[in-house]
Amino acid sequence: MASKFTRSNSTGWMMAGPAAALMALFIVLPFIFAIGLSFTNQRLISPNPTQFVGLSNYSQLLGVGLLTLEPERDDAGAIVREADGSPAYPALRGYTRNNEDYPQLDGMREWFSVSLGDSRTYVLARDVVFMKAVVNTVIFVLVVAPVQGGLALVLALLINQRLRGINVFRAIYFMPVVVSIVVVSLLWRFIYDGQSGLLNNLLGALTFGAFPRIDWLGNPSTALGAIIAMSIWQAVGFHMVIWLSGLQTISPSLYEAAAIEGASKWQTFRYVTWPGLRNTAVLVLIVITMQAFALFAQIDVMTSGGPLDSTQTIVFQAVERGYGKQDISGGSTISVILFVFVLAISLLQRWLTREKK
Amino acid sequence: MAQISGDNHGLRLAVRYTVLGLIALIFVFPLVFMLMSSLKPDAQLLSDTRSLRAFLPVGDISLDNYFDAFRRAPVGLFIFNSVIVTGVTVALSLLICSAAAFAFVFIDWRGRDLVLALILATLIVPFETIAIPLLLIASKLPWLGLEGLTYGWLNSYQVQIIPFVADGLTIFLFVQYFKDLPGELIEAARVEGASWWQVYRRVVMPLAGPVLATAAILKFLVMYNQYLWPLMVVQEERYRPVMVGLQYFFQLNRAWGEIMAYLSLITVPVLAFYLFLQRAFIASIASTGVKG
């Protein structure tokens, strides 16, 4: 089909060239750099030449070890107990500092431990903070993806009905999406405040003062949950609109057929609406997952990773190292690990939601 | 009989509106709280959070917080910086991405399919995964510097603009839209002797209004709300955009009234813009979902 009127190598390159060149320089090159730098000791500014260090950045971040200890016993063989009655164990320091019998544990710290009978198994990590960041990020993704996706679908179904003024509600539900996450984070910092926060006052009023005041962001057990709730609030409208555009591609004749067959509301949803949303579902899940893994601004503005590392995240760690400590290779290594996570989860979601033959 | 079913209908309608209304409250209350608080002195602001007064413009209402915010930090400069960075990036992005999409859809050239596939593949790379190596690249640009420690592009407008001019999503949106334009139109113009640039400028772009609006809105939201990148590459106040300026302002002082004024200042124009162009905003997000 190509004629002299549609073919032109030089014009094609000239028109696509600027975009292609910019993306090569600012997306593809840094992406390749990230992989390459993760095997070096590159710093942002350093008088020393860059060296190849193999996988040591990765083992520094991901190194874990197991250590099972028996409780200490006195001369009679009875278990020595702490003041609270729990068995006393030898100090971990003895195993993780210059112990020639345990070279693989050198420099590790306790991540968490489990008791089995009298003995106690310690899970050690070379970088405990990074491990916590990985766990927090995964929790964030595992909660946000289904909850935000589900709520967005419910909202989309709600505003997809014929009702006078429905556009007003649609506009309101979408409103937080256009507000910067930095603005939203500062605003909610005040809402979550332990002293004069709106949330505590509201809960207090609803329970006639029975509800104790909680410093939502200052408490390790509530901080991540508070950030999850706020993040869902801010972005749910975005995905609502994507669901809505999916809903509107479903042919009305299918709904008419369902109505004639006497299908219930649930049956209509199960057999008409949901199958029609398959592609949209894949897209929404992948977009939410990518956004959730990138969790950073909320953390930086609201908690800086605290309290007690309960809100550390992968990107926050990458920035802290790559920018804060100017350790470009460390930050790049975290970036690569992050990308592997995003890719794996996206592929998994694609596979789980694939068309079943 | 008809009377009863009518009542029933009215009741169901009332339930529906109540549900929709309660959900709406969840979405607007923080924003109303922000606006109202920005008008109140700190002491009143804090005591008002104990009642519904937090959401009402009552008591000692004034614009003092706004004046104080301007006095305490160069808020005007930060807003100017954000407007420059956002405006220039959006304009360049529309130009360069539409030209690229034009070449991908209408022109046959060697390498076309490969380049397009690579560009679309970048859609699965979140910016956060390339930010750190990009920082290294930016610090060395323009790669003409002499030996020694150079901060290259750090602390500038271009470091906030150039890396974001071309992106996969914008190109994708233009490609999808151009594919639906009648190809005969372009063929005809070519047969008539129009150059490719003339076809782009005179035939295709005049028809591209809707996709230009879509791409512009998405880019605007991303650029105006940028935080991570300027946080890393801008240390000098001169080039600082609003969101990073906000974080500095917050650390500077914990006067909540002034912070609420700052938040309102950088949010209200966007909200007004959104309410004015609401349909276009929602259409722009919806069109990111046209992948099936």
Contacts between the chains, C-beta under 8 A, distances in Angstrom:
chain1	res1	chain2	res2	distance
A	2	B	108	4.7
A	5	B	187	6.3
A	5	B	190	4.0
A	5	B	191	5.9
A	6	B	106	7.2
A	6	B	107	6.6
A	6	B	108	5.2
A	6	B	187	7.2
A	6	B	190	7.2
A	7	B	107	7.4
A	7	B	108	4.4
A	7	B	109	7.2
A	8	B	107	5.6
A	8	B	108	7.5
A	8	B	109	6.3
A	8	B	196	6.4
A	9	B	109	4.6
A	9	B	110	5.3
A	10	B	109	8.0
A	11	B	103	7.2
A	11	B	107	6.0
A	11	B	109	7.4
A	11	B	196	4.6
A	12	B	103	4.8
A	12	B	107	4.4
A	12	B	108	7.3
A	12	B	109	2.7
A	12	B	110	7.8
A	12	B	111	7.9
A	12	B	112	6.1
A	13	B	103	7.8
A	13	B	109	6.3
A	13	B	111	7.5
A	14	B	103	7.9
A	15	B	99	4.5
A	15	B	100	6.3
A	15	B	102	5.8
A	15	B	103	3.8
A	15	B	107	7.2
A	15	B	196	7.1
A	15	B	200	7.3
A	16	B	99	7.4
A	16	B	100	4.3
A	16	B	103	4.0
A	16	B	104	6.3
A	16	B	109	7.9
A	16	B	112	7.5
A	16	B	115	6.2
A	18	B	96	5.0
A	18	B	99	7.2
A	18	B	100	7.3
A	18	B	166	7.2
A	19	B	96	5.0
A	19	B	97	5.8
A	19	B	99	7.2
A	19	B	100	3.7
A	19	B	119	7.4
A	19	B	165	8.0
A	19	B	166	4.0
A	19	B	171	6.3
A	20	B	100	6.9
A	20	B	115	5.4
A	20	B	119	7.0
A	20	B	166	7.8
A	22	B	96	7.2
A	22	B	162	7.1
A	22	B	163	7.6
A	22	B	165	5.6
A	22	B	166	4.0
A	23	B	119	6.0
A	23	B	122	6.2
A	23	B	166	4.9
A	23	B	167	7.4
A	23	B	168	7.4
A	25	B	137	7.6
A	26	B	134	6.5
A	26	B	137	7.6
A	26	B	162	7.3
A	26	B	163	4.0
A	26	B	164	7.9
A	26	B	166	7.7
A	27	B	122	5.0
A	27	B	125	6.5
A	27	B	130	6.3
A	27	B	167	7.9
A	27	B	168	8.0
A	28	B	118	7.2
A	28	B	122	7.1
A	29	B	137	6.7
A	30	B	130	4.0
A	30	B	133	4.1
A	30	B	134	4.2
A	30	B	137	5.9
A	31	B	125	5.9
A	31	B	129	7.4
A	31	B	130	5.3
A	31	B	133	7.6
A	33	B	133	3.8
A	33	B	136	6.9
A	33	B	137	6.9
A	34	B	129	6.7
A	34	B	130	6.2
A	34	B	132	7.0
A	34	B	133	4.6
A	37	B	133	5.8
A	37	B	136	7.3
A	42	B	136	7.1
A	44	B	135	7.0
A	44	B	136	6.5
A	44	B	139	6.3
A	45	B	139	7.8
A	45	B	149	5.5
A	155	B	23	7.2
A	158	B	19	7.3
A	158	B	20	6.6
A	158	B	23	7.5
A	159	B	20	7.8
A	161	B	16	7.6
A	163	B	13	7.9
A	163	B	16	6.5
A	163	B	17	7.8
A	163	B	20	7.9
A	166	B	20	7.9
A	167	B	278	7.9
A	169	B	20	4.8
A	169	B	23	7.5
A	169	B	24	5.7
A	170	B	282	7.0
A	171	B	275	7.0
A	171	B	278	4.9
A	171	B	282	7.8
A	172	B	24	4.5
A	172	B	27	5.4
A	172	B	28	6.0
A	173	B	23	6.8
A	173	B	24	7.0
A	173	B	27	5.5
A	174	B	278	7.9
A	174	B	281	7.3
A	174	B	282	6.0
A	174	B	285	7.8
A	175	B	27	5.9
A	175	B	28	6.8
A	175	B	31	6.8
A	175	B	271	7.0
A	175	B	274	7.1
A	176	B	27	6.0
A	176	B	30	7.9
A	176	B	31	7.6
A	177	B	221	8.0
A	177	B	285	7.3
A	178	B	221	6.4
A	178	B	270	5.6
A	178	B	271	6.6
A	178	B	274	4.6
A	178	B	281	6.6
A	179	B	31	7.1
A	179	B	267	5.6
A	179	B	270	7.1
A	179	B	271	7.1
A	180	B	224	7.2
A	180	B	225	4.0
A	180	B	227	7.5
A	180	B	243	5.7
A	180	B	266	7.3
A	180	B	267	7.2
A	180	B	270	8.0
A	181	B	225	6.7
A	181	B	227	7.2
A	182	B	225	7.2
A	182	B	227	5.2
A	182	B	243	4.5
A	182	B	246	5.9
A	182	B	247	6.8
A	183	B	243	7.7
A	183	B	246	7.2
A	183	B	263	5.1
A	183	B	266	6.8
A	183	B	267	5.4
A	184	B	30	7.4
A	186	B	246	7.0
A	186	B	250	6.2
A	186	B	259	6.6
A	186	B	263	6.3
A	187	B	30	5.1
A	187	B	31	7.9
A	187	B	33	7.5
A	187	B	34	5.5
A	187	B	263	6.4
A	188	B	30	6.8
A	190	B	256	6.4
A	191	B	30	6.3
A	191	B	33	7.6
A	196	B	46	4.7
A	196	B	49	4.9
A	196	B	50	7.8
A	197	B	49	7.2
A	198	B	29	8.0
A	198	B	33	6.6
A	198	B	49	5.4
A	198	B	54	6.4
A	201	B	49	5.6
A	201	B	50	5.3
A	233	B	26	7.3
A	233	B	27	7.5
A	237	B	27	7.4
A	238	B	285	5.8
A	241	B	282	5.4
A	241	B	285	4.5
A	241	B	286	5.2
A	241	B	289	7.7
A	242	B	285	6.7
A	242	B	286	6.7
A	242	B	288	6.9
A	242	B	289	3.9
A	244	B	286	6.7
A	245	B	286	3.7
A	245	B	287	7.5
A	245	B	289	4.8
A	245	B	290	7.0
A	246	B	289	6.4
A	249	B	292	7.6
A	279	B	291	6.6
A	279	B	292	3.7
A	280	B	289	6.2
A	280	B	292	7.4
A	283	B	289	5.7
A	283	B	291	5.4
A	284	B	289	7.7
A	287	B	288	7.9
A	290	B	124	7.3
A	290	B	126	5.2
A	291	B	126	7.9
A	293	B	126	6.6
A	293	B	128	7.7
A	294	B	126	4.9
A	294	B	127	7.4
A	294	B	128	4.3
A	296	B	128	6.5
A	296	B	227	7.8
A	296	B	228	5.6
A	297	B	227	4.8
A	297	B	228	6.8
A	300	B	227	7.7
A	300	B	231	7.5
A	300	B	247	7.4
A	301	B	247	6.3
A	301	B	250	7.7
A	315	B	128	4.7
A	315	B	228	7.8
A	318	B	128	7.2
A	318	B	131	7.4
A	318	B	132	5.9
A	319	B	131	7.4
A	319	B	132	7.6
A	319	B	228	6.9
A	319	B	231	7.9
A	319	B	232	7.1
A	321	B	132	8.0
A	322	B	131	7.5
A	322	B	132	3.4
A	322	B	135	6.5
A	323	B	132	7.2
A	323	B	135	6.5
A	323	B	231	7.8
A	323	B	232	4.7
A	328	B	132	6.1
A	328	B	133	7.0
A	328	B	135	7.2
A	328	B	136	5.1
A	331	B	132	3.6
A	332	B	132	5.3
A	332	B	133	5.4
A	334	B	132	7.7
A	335	B	128	7.4
A	335	B	129	4.5
A	335	B	130	6.8
A	335	B	131	7.3
A	335	B	132	5.5
A	335	B	133	7.1
A	336	B	129	7.6
A	338	B	126	7.6
A	338	B	128	6.8
A	338	B	129	5.1
A	339	B	125	6.9
A	339	B	126	7.7
A	339	B	129	4.4
A	342	B	124	7.1
A	342	B	126	6.2
A	342	B	129	7.2
A	343	B	124	6.8
A	346	B	124	6.3
